[in-house]
Amino acid sequence: MDAQDTPALHGAAADAPQVEPVLNAAPAAPRHPLLTSPVAATLVKLAAPNLLGMSATTAVSIAETAYIGRLGAHSLAAAALVLPMIMLMGMMSAGAMGGGVSSAVSRALGAGDDLRAEALARHAAVIGLGMGLGFTLLLAGFGQGLFRLLGGEGETLGQAVAYAGIVFTAASFIWLSNIFASVLRGSGNMGGPAIAMLSTAALQVVLGGTLCFGLGPAPRLGIVGVGLGQAIAAVLGAGLMFMMLRSPGARVRLHLKGPSLRREHFADILKVGGPALLSPIQTVGTILVITAIAARFGVETLAGYGIGSRLEFLLVPIAFSVGVASLPMVGLAIGAGYVARARRVAWTAGAMGAAGLGAIGILLSLFPDLWVSIFTSDPGVRAAAALYLHFAGPAFVFFGLSLALYFASQGAGRIMGPLLAGTARLVVIAVGGWLLIRNDAPSWALFALVALGMVVMGLMTAAFVAMTPWGPRPAKALAATI
């Protein structure tokens, strides 16, 4: 599709219909090492610190769940009510809007426009502050009603409101932390965010446990203490990455003062980050629909799905790490006009995501007890969870492919195809689930439907990436986004 790695500004190279006739100057030599480094080896090198940081985040989640579990059923139920909103905010700030930030910054650097990249960093910080404040106001005004709608009442509702009140007071710092990390990653710096994540993760585990149980001179605050640990870690994490962006050696420096904020810089970030906000909503919506359908098949099927789907969440960091590593490589290549290289990075990342998730999924499909036995000894639940893995395990190949290509598409600034693929998965699950319930289908049919949804999303994402031109937008289209 793309004939050669020739900058698209200079003639009819890759994706010719989108190329603007412009300058006669000779192509400049690549200014960033990610434009010339070996694709596969560089992806592995960049993905490693991301995987380490994401693993630390997963460890924090496990530790905090263990803390809250020792407080009793009401605290566990309260945390369960708040968790979807925390997850939604994290996915929106890190994967969705954060991807838009990394995409815009990396494309500017690829085009050799360092001043634009630094201006984009300042605009990204404004977006992070605004979105974080929005979450704070949303939970302050509607949190209690939302948690009551989800089934919270009495002591459980009270603890959920208190816990959310602490966590979402720091929402702006959570957003800024993820936005700053995205600026760093967009410049090719994967190590900085990973160091910050590891440091704050360790601090969060210590603070959460200390304030939860009142260790040493600290007060015993219960679930509120866990929330305080999260809030303090978010503040320190944002501060640490802020200092990285302010340091003289930063590839992209964050300037607090500068020219007036410009609509075109916001548009450059939001044209990718804005639509990408739909992706976390699709993910949460798909999980809620499958959960509601599984409940119709009985407690054992629901519990079996719950155990099986935990694997999906634990595997996401692998695809996320590879995908986020590909994002600046793709963005830099697109900015420099090396469209064929951008596609080569995307397909390599997609293959790595598919291979990583697929290998684990197929292994557990063949030997489900390796996973299921960790969580339950109930024969009925074990059988249901094993059935889920038999069907869904092999489909993780397509799940990993779609996630990695999603991030690569963010780097190219072409996100609508993967979003449509995610919508297709949700439609397949919703319509298929309705048909299963209507026809009194067996439980294995639900798990086959879950696998089908992953296959549809993976194949459609790959098809959209293959068919969508990745060259520069025509001048008329660019003007419409400003």
Secondary structure as GFF3:
##gff-version 3
##sequence-region A 1 482
A	DSSP	three_ten_helix	16	18	.	.	.	ID=ss1
A	DSSP	three_ten_helix	33	35	.	.	.	ID=ss2
A	DSSP	alpha_helix	39	69	.	.	.	ID=ss3
A	DSSP	alpha_helix	73	90	.	.	.	ID=ss4
A	DSSP	pi_helix	91	96	.	.	.	ID=ss5
A	DSSP	alpha_helix	97	110	.	.	.	ID=ss6
A	DSSP	alpha_helix	114	149	.	.	.	ID=ss7
A	DSSP	alpha_helix	154	169	.	.	.	ID=ss8
A	DSSP	alpha_helix	171	186	.	.	.	ID=ss9
A	DSSP	alpha_helix	191	213	.	.	.	ID=ss10
A	DSSP	alpha_helix	223	246	.	.	.	ID=ss11
A	DSSP	alpha_helix	263	276	.	.	.	ID=ss12
A	DSSP	alpha_helix	278	296	.	.	.	ID=ss13
A	DSSP	alpha_helix	299	336	.	.	.	ID=ss14
A	DSSP	alpha_helix	339	366	.	.	.	ID=ss15
A	DSSP	alpha_helix	369	372	.	.	.	ID=ss16
A	DSSP	alpha_helix	379	392	.	.	.	ID=ss17
A	DSSP	three_ten_helix	393	395	.	.	.	ID=ss18
A	DSSP	alpha_helix	396	412	.	.	.	ID=ss19
A	DSSP	alpha_helix	416	438	.	.	.	ID=ss20
A	DSSP	alpha_helix	443	467	.	.	.	ID=ss21
A	DSSP	alpha_helix	475	481	.	.	.	ID=ss22
###
